[in-house]
Amino acid sequence: MDRVILHSDMNSFYASVECLYNPEIRDKPVAVGGNPEKRHGIILAKNEKAKKAGVKTGETLGQALGKCPNLVIVRPNYERYLRYSKLSREIYNRYSNQVEPFGLDESWIDVTNSIKLHGSGEKIANKISSEIKDELGVTVSIGISWNKIFAKYGSDYKKPDAITIITRDNYKQIVWEQDVGDLLYVGRSTKNKLRKYGIYTIGQLASTSVDFLVTVFGKMGVVLWRFANGLDDSPVKPFDEHYNGNERLIKSIGNSITTPRDLKNLRDVKIIIYMLTESVAMRLRETGCYCQTVAIHVRNKELYSFTRQMKLQKPSDLTNEIARAAIDLFVRNYDFSSDIRSMGVRVTDLVPDSTPIQLDLFGNEELRVRQARLDDTIDGLRKRFGNLAIRRALTIDDQMGNLDAKKDHVIYPIGYF
């Protein structure tokens, strides 16, 4: 018997939660994003009214306001989102213990073994939708299929507050005719490469030779072909196993900034990287996680941008180790052919801070322990006295004009993503 897998996606999650706490903005176009008083920040989420006005997730505040001048921009409140994410998982667990979150607002739910008790997958989806709406005040879109990839596609197919069933009888009509970029894990770069070879739809990808895809994409070519053909057999991980005791479930943590003036040399870049990393590392420690990968995103004034990442030698939450990795990535990948307009630092491949770490006999483990204590002390001071209570000398004499931001901390976190 085929599995019955649901994918539940809370619609306009951040914006929906903010509207619950601010009833006066419910009937207005709303977006959650950066600081409108400064010239940096991006749109993290938007409600349906903002979406209809053309506002898109990931664009700058200036771009969004240009499309929708009456857009209400609200700063993110992650504690609220974490709370609602947890409450939604409690509802999913009424129907299955196989719940695998995919970010804060999405989850796969394997209800194969729950059908005899709760009814068909469609009935369970309707129950979940009603309970989320009645108990949390937000809506969900749910996809139902025999595999995780098509279930995820189904939750994106109709929005908001919709249920889509993708079966072995209808998947070619629903899925195969759509743009190949709509398939999970097909990003912009992969999509452009597929189009280069005349592969525009998911159906065309499904009918492409596996050998050819392997030639172009390596092992990932097999994965893409299997996904397009509905052959994904990956399990929905049980709730306890997936969380491993870590309630927050964050896939990555990052900060980015568009600077008040362009960055012209490595010193400028180091200042920004350290300022970004201070916030990223602090939030990493708050979640009780180590990161295994550090990534940077750079955009210059010519609007050329790139992202690079590197694996750390060992999992870490130390500010200096993360910052040094980010600086190394920058030095190895940019030559200042043009001034820098914006930068971002992100940490991924998160694991619980209870994860055993191999000690280095030839390294200075005592120094790492001292650095961890120092980071914890600095975190405590900042939480008690504010972000500017203690700062690196490099950022005080920064020669960056208004970057010291006397009113508030210069870096506004764009959030968990």
C-alpha positions as CSV (number, residue, x, y, z in Angstrom):
1,M,0.0,0.0,0.0
2,D,1.2,3.5,-0.8
3,R,2.2,5.8,2.0
4,V,-0.1,8.7,2.8
5,I,2.0,11.8,3.5
6,L,0.8,15.3,4.2
7,H,2.8,18.5,3.9
8,S,1.4,21.3,5.9
9,D,2.5,24.9,5.2
10,M,1.3,27.8,7.4
11,N,0.3,30.6,5.0
12,S,2.2,33.9,5.2
13,F,3.4,32.6,8.6
14,Y,5.4,35.5,10.0
15,A,2.9,38.1,8.7
16,S,-0.1,36.1,9.8
17,V,1.2,35.9,13.4
18,E,2.0,39.6,13.5
19,C,-1.6,40.4,12.3
20,L,-2.9,38.3,15.2
21,Y,-1.0,40.5,17.7
22,N,-1.9,43.7,15.8
23,P,-5.6,43.6,14.8
24,E,-5.4,47.1,13.5
25,I,-3.2,46.1,10.5
26,R,-5.1,42.9,9.5
27,D,-6.8,44.6,6.6
28,K,-3.7,46.3,5.3
29,P,-0.8,45.0,3.2
30,V,1.7,43.8,5.8
31,A,5.3,42.5,5.5
32,V,7.8,41.3,8.1
33,G,11.3,42.6,7.4
34,G,14.1,44.9,8.2
35,N,14.3,48.4,9.6
36,P,12.6,51.0,7.4
37,E,14.4,53.8,9.1
38,K,17.8,52.6,7.7
39,R,18.5,51.6,4.2
40,H,19.0,47.9,4.8
41,G,16.8,44.9,5.3
42,I,14.8,42.5,3.2
43,I,11.2,41.2,3.2
44,L,11.0,38.0,5.1
45,A,7.3,37.4,4.7
46,K,4.2,39.2,3.5
47,N,0.4,38.7,3.7
48,E,-2.0,38.1,0.8
49,K,-2.7,41.9,0.3
50,A,1.0,42.7,0.0
51,K,1.5,39.7,-2.3
52,K,-1.3,41.0,-4.6
53,A,0.5,44.4,-4.7
54,G,3.6,42.6,-6.1
55,V,5.7,42.4,-2.9
56,K,8.1,39.5,-3.0
57,T,10.0,37.7,-0.2
58,G,13.7,38.4,-0.4
59,E,13.5,41.8,-2.0
60,T,14.7,44.9,-0.3
61,L,12.5,47.2,1.7
62,G,12.9,50.0,-0.9
63,Q,11.8,47.7,-3.7
64,A,8.8,46.6,-1.8
65,L,7.7,50.1,-0.8
66,G,8.2,51.2,-4.4
67,K,5.5,48.6,-5.4
68,C,3.3,49.2,-2.4
69,P,3.8,52.7,-0.8
70,N,1.2,51.9,2.0
71,L,2.9,48.7,3.0
72,V,3.1,48.2,6.8
73,I,6.5,46.8,7.7
74,V,6.8,45.0,11.0
75,R,10.1,43.9,12.6
76,P,10.3,40.1,13.2
77,N,9.6,38.6,16.6
78,Y,11.1,35.1,16.5
79,E,9.9,34.1,20.0
80,R,6.3,34.4,18.7
81,Y,7.0,32.4,15.6
82,L,8.8,29.7,17.6
83,R,5.8,29.5,19.9
84,Y,3.3,29.1,17.1
85,S,5.5,26.6,15.3
86,K,5.5,24.4,18.5
87,L,1.8,24.7,18.9
88,S,1.2,23.6,15.3
89,R,3.4,20.6,15.8
90,E,1.4,19.6,18.8
91,I,-1.7,19.5,16.6
92,Y,0.1,17.4,14.0
93,N,1.1,15.0,16.7
94,R,-2.5,14.3,17.4
95,Y,-2.6,12.3,14.1
96,S,0.9,10.9,13.9
97,N,4.2,10.6,15.7
98,Q,6.0,10.8,12.3
99,V,6.3,14.6,12.0
100,E,9.3,16.1,10.3
101,P,9.5,19.9,10.4
102,F,10.9,21.7,7.4
103,G,11.6,25.1,8.9
104,L,9.3,26.8,11.4
105,D,6.2,26.9,9.3
106,E,6.2,23.7,7.4
107,S,6.0,20.0,8.3
108,W,5.7,16.6,6.7
109,I,3.3,14.2,8.5
110,D,3.1,10.5,7.7
111,V,-0.4,9.4,8.5
112,T,-0.3,6.0,6.8
113,N,-0.8,4.2,10.1
114,S,-3.5,6.7,11.3
115,I,-6.1,6.2,8.5
116,K,-8.0,3.4,10.3
117,L,-8.4,5.6,13.3
118,H,-8.9,9.1,11.8
119,G,-10.1,8.4,8.3
120,S,-8.5,9.1,4.9
121,G,-5.6,11.4,4.3
122,E,-8.0,14.1,3.0
123,K,-10.2,13.8,6.1
124,I,-7.1,14.1,8.3
125,A,-5.9,17.2,6.3
126,N,-9.3,18.8,6.8
127,K,-9.2,18.2,10.5
128,I,-5.7,19.6,10.8
129,S,-6.7,22.7,8.7
130,S,-9.8,23.3,10.9
131,E,-7.9,22.9,14.2
132,I,-5.0,25.1,13.1
133,K,-7.5,27.8,12.1
134,D,-9.7,27.5,15.2
135,E,-6.9,27.1,17.8
136,L,-4.1,29.3,16.4
137,G,-5.9,31.7,14.2
138,V,-3.8,31.1,11.1
139,T,-4.5,29.1,7.9
140,V,-2.5,26.2,6.3
141,S,-2.2,24.8,2.8
142,I,-1.8,21.1,2.8
143,G,-0.5,18.7,0.1
144,I,-1.3,15.0,0.1
145,S,0.6,12.4,-1.8
146,W,2.4,9.1,-1.6
147,N,5.9,10.8,-1.3
148,K,7.4,13.8,0.4
149,I,8.3,15.7,-2.7
150,F,4.9,15.7,-4.3
151,A,3.2,16.4,-0.9
152,K,5.4,19.5,-0.6
153,Y,4.5,20.4,-4.2
154,G,0.8,20.0,-3.3
155,S,1.0,22.5,-0.4
156,D,2.5,25.1,-2.8
157,Y,0.1,24.4,-5.6
158,K,-2.9,26.2,-4.1
159,K,-2.7,29.0,-1.5
160,P,-4.0,30.1,0.9
161,D,-6.1,27.8,3.0
162,A,-6.3,24.9,0.5
163,I,-5.9,21.1,0.2
164,T,-4.4,19.5,-2.9
165,I,-4.3,15.7,-3.5
166,I,-1.6,14.4,-5.9
167,T,-2.1,10.7,-6.8
168,R,-0.5,8.3,-9.2
169,D,-3.4,9.0,-11.5
170,N,-3.2,12.8,-11.7
171,Y,0.5,13.7,-10.9
172,K,1.4,14.1,-14.6
173,Q,-1.4,16.6,-15.1
174,I,-0.7,18.5,-11.9
175,V,3.1,18.3,-11.5
176,W,4.7,17.5,-14.9
177,E,3.3,20.5,-16.7
178,Q,4.8,23.0,-14.2
179,D,8.1,24.9,-14.4
180,V,11.1,22.8,-13.4
181,G,12.0,25.5,-10.9
182,D,8.9,24.6,-8.8
183,L,10.4,21.2,-7.9
184,L,11.8,21.0,-4.4
185,Y,15.6,21.5,-4.3
186,V,15.8,23.0,-7.8
187,G,17.3,26.4,-7.1
188,R,18.0,29.2,-9.4
189,S,21.4,27.9,-10.6
190,T,20.1,24.4,-11.2
191,K,17.0,25.8,-13.0
192,N,19.2,27.9,-15.3
193,K,21.4,25.0,-16.1
194,L,18.4,22.7,-16.9
195,R,17.0,25.4,-19.2
196,K,20.3,25.6,-20.9
197,Y,19.7,22.0,-22.1
198,G,16.1,22.7,-23.1
199,I,14.5,21.3,-19.9
200,Y,11.8,23.7,-18.9
201,T,9.2,21.6,-17.2
202,I,9.2,18.9,-14.5
203,G,7.8,16.5,-17.0
204,Q,10.7,17.2,-19.4
205,L,13.1,16.5,-16.5
206,A,11.3,13.3,-15.7
207,S,11.7,12.0,-19.3
208,T,15.4,13.1,-19.6
209,S,18.0,10.3,-19.6
210,V,19.4,9.7,-16.2
211,D,22.9,9.2,-17.7
212,F,22.7,12.6,-19.2
213,L,21.6,14.2,-15.9
214,V,24.5,12.5,-14.1
215,T,26.9,13.9,-16.7
216,V,25.7,17.4,-16.0
217,F,24.9,17.3,-12.2
218,G,26.8,14.2,-10.9
219,K,24.9,12.2,-8.3
220,M,22.4,15.0,-7.9
221,G,21.2,14.2,-11.4
222,V,19.8,10.9,-10.2
223,V,18.1,12.6,-7.3
224,L,16.4,15.2,-9.5
225,W,15.2,12.5,-11.9
226,R,13.7,10.4,-9.1
227,F,12.0,13.4,-7.5
228,A,10.5,14.4,-10.9
229,N,9.2,10.9,-11.3
230,G,7.7,10.6,-7.9
231,L,10.2,8.0,-6.8
232,D,11.2,9.6,-3.6
233,D,11.1,7.0,-0.8
234,S,12.8,9.0,2.0
235,P,10.9,8.5,5.3
236,V,9.2,11.1,7.4
237,K,11.4,11.2,10.4
238,P,9.7,10.6,13.8
239,F,9.3,13.7,15.9
240,D,11.7,12.8,18.7
241,E,14.4,11.5,16.4
242,H,14.3,14.6,14.3
243,Y,14.4,17.1,17.1
244,N,17.0,15.3,19.1
245,G,16.0,17.3,22.2
246,N,16.5,20.6,20.4
247,E,13.1,22.4,20.4
248,R,13.9,25.2,18.1
249,L,14.5,23.4,14.8
250,I,16.4,26.0,12.8
251,K,18.1,25.0,9.6
252,S,20.4,28.0,9.5
253,I,21.0,31.4,11.1
254,G,22.1,34.4,9.2
255,N,22.5,38.2,9.2
256,S,22.9,40.5,6.3
257,I,23.3,44.3,5.8
258,T,23.3,46.9,3.1
259,T,25.9,49.3,4.4
260,P,25.4,53.1,4.6
261,R,28.4,53.5,2.3
262,D,30.2,51.1,0.0
263,L,33.0,48.9,1.4
264,K,36.3,49.8,-0.3
265,N,38.9,47.6,1.3
266,L,39.5,44.5,3.4
267,R,39.4,46.5,6.7
268,D,35.9,47.7,5.9
269,V,34.9,44.1,5.1
270,K,36.4,42.7,8.3
271,I,34.4,45.3,10.4
272,I,31.1,44.2,8.8
273,I,31.9,40.5,9.0
274,Y,32.7,40.8,12.7
275,M,29.6,42.8,13.4
276,L,27.4,40.3,11.5
277,T,29.1,37.3,13.1
278,E,28.7,38.7,16.7
279,S,24.9,38.6,16.2
280,V,24.9,35.3,14.3
281,A,27.1,33.5,16.9
282,M,25.1,34.8,19.8
283,R,21.8,33.6,18.3
284,L,23.5,30.2,17.5
285,R,24.5,29.9,21.2
286,E,20.9,30.8,22.2
287,T,19.5,28.0,20.2
288,G,21.9,25.5,21.8
289,C,23.5,24.5,18.5
290,Y,26.9,24.3,16.8
291,C,27.4,25.0,13.2
292,Q,29.4,22.9,10.8
293,T,29.3,25.2,7.7
294,V,29.9,29.0,7.3
295,A,28.6,30.9,4.3
296,I,28.9,34.5,3.0
297,H,26.9,36.4,0.5
298,V,28.5,39.4,-1.2
299,R,27.0,41.9,-3.6
300,N,29.0,44.8,-5.1
301,K,27.8,48.2,-6.4
302,E,27.6,46.7,-9.9
303,L,24.9,44.4,-8.5
304,Y,27.1,41.3,-9.1
305,S,26.6,38.9,-6.2
306,F,27.9,35.5,-5.1
307,T,27.6,33.0,-2.3
308,R,30.4,30.9,-1.0
309,Q,30.6,28.4,1.9
310,M,33.1,26.2,3.7
311,K,33.0,23.4,6.1
312,L,34.6,24.0,9.5
313,Q,37.2,21.5,10.9
314,K,34.9,20.9,13.8
315,P,31.4,22.0,14.9
316,S,31.6,25.4,16.6
317,D,29.6,28.3,18.1
318,L,32.7,30.5,18.7
319,T,32.5,34.0,17.3
320,N,36.1,34.2,16.3
321,E,36.1,30.9,14.5
322,I,33.0,31.7,12.5
323,A,34.3,35.2,11.7
324,R,37.8,33.9,10.6
325,A,36.1,31.4,8.3
326,A,33.9,34.1,6.7
327,I,36.9,36.4,6.2
328,D,38.9,33.6,4.6
329,L,36.0,32.9,2.3
330,F,35.9,36.5,1.2
331,V,39.7,36.8,0.7
332,R,39.8,33.7,-1.5
333,N,36.8,34.8,-3.6
334,Y,36.9,38.5,-4.1
335,D,39.6,40.9,-5.5
336,F,37.8,44.3,-5.0
337,S,37.3,44.9,-8.7
338,S,34.3,46.9,-7.5
339,D,33.3,48.2,-4.1
340,I,31.0,46.1,-1.9
341,R,27.3,47.2,-1.5
342,S,26.0,44.5,0.9
343,M,27.2,41.4,2.8
344,G,25.7,38.5,4.7
345,V,27.0,35.8,7.0
346,R,25.2,32.6,7.5
347,V,25.8,29.3,9.5
348,T,24.3,26.0,8.5
349,D,24.5,22.3,9.1
350,L,23.4,22.9,12.7
351,V,23.8,20.2,15.3
352,P,22.9,20.2,19.1
353,D,25.7,21.6,21.3
354,S,25.6,18.2,23.1
355,T,27.2,16.6,20.0
356,P,30.6,15.1,20.9
357,I,33.6,16.9,19.4
358,Q,36.9,15.2,18.7
359,L,39.6,17.0,20.6
360,D,42.8,18.1,18.8
361,L,46.0,16.8,20.5
362,F,48.0,19.3,18.6
363,G,45.7,22.3,18.9
364,N,45.0,24.6,21.8
365,E,41.8,23.2,23.2
366,E,42.3,25.3,26.4
367,L,42.1,28.4,24.2
368,R,38.8,27.3,22.7
369,V,37.4,26.7,26.2
370,R,38.5,30.2,27.3
371,Q,37.0,31.7,24.1
372,A,33.7,29.9,24.8
373,R,33.6,31.3,28.4
374,L,34.4,34.8,27.0
375,D,31.6,34.6,24.4
376,D,29.1,33.5,27.1
377,T,30.2,36.4,29.3
378,I,29.8,38.9,26.5
379,D,26.4,37.5,25.7
380,G,25.3,38.0,29.3
381,L,26.6,41.6,29.3
382,R,24.7,42.5,26.1
383,K,21.5,40.9,27.3
384,R,21.7,42.9,30.5
385,F,23.0,46.2,29.3
386,G,22.3,46.3,25.5
387,N,24.2,45.4,22.4
388,L,26.6,48.4,22.6
389,A,27.7,47.6,26.2
390,I,30.8,45.9,24.9
391,R,32.3,46.1,21.4
392,R,35.4,45.1,19.5
393,A,38.0,47.9,19.1
394,L,37.9,47.3,15.4
395,T,34.2,48.3,15.2
396,I,34.6,51.4,17.4
397,D,37.3,53.0,15.2
398,D,35.5,51.8,12.1
399,Q,35.7,54.9,9.9
400,M,32.3,53.9,8.5
401,G,30.4,57.0,9.2
402,N,27.1,56.2,10.8
403,L,27.8,52.5,11.3
404,D,28.2,53.0,15.1
405,A,24.4,53.6,15.1
406,K,24.2,55.2,18.6
407,K,20.4,54.7,18.8
408,D,20.6,51.0,18.4
409,H,22.7,48.0,17.4
410,V,23.9,48.6,13.8
411,I,23.1,45.1,12.6
412,Y,19.4,44.2,12.2
413,P,19.0,40.4,12.1
414,I,17.1,39.2,9.0
415,G,16.2,36.1,10.9
416,Y,16.2,32.3,10.9
417,F,16.0,31.0,7.4
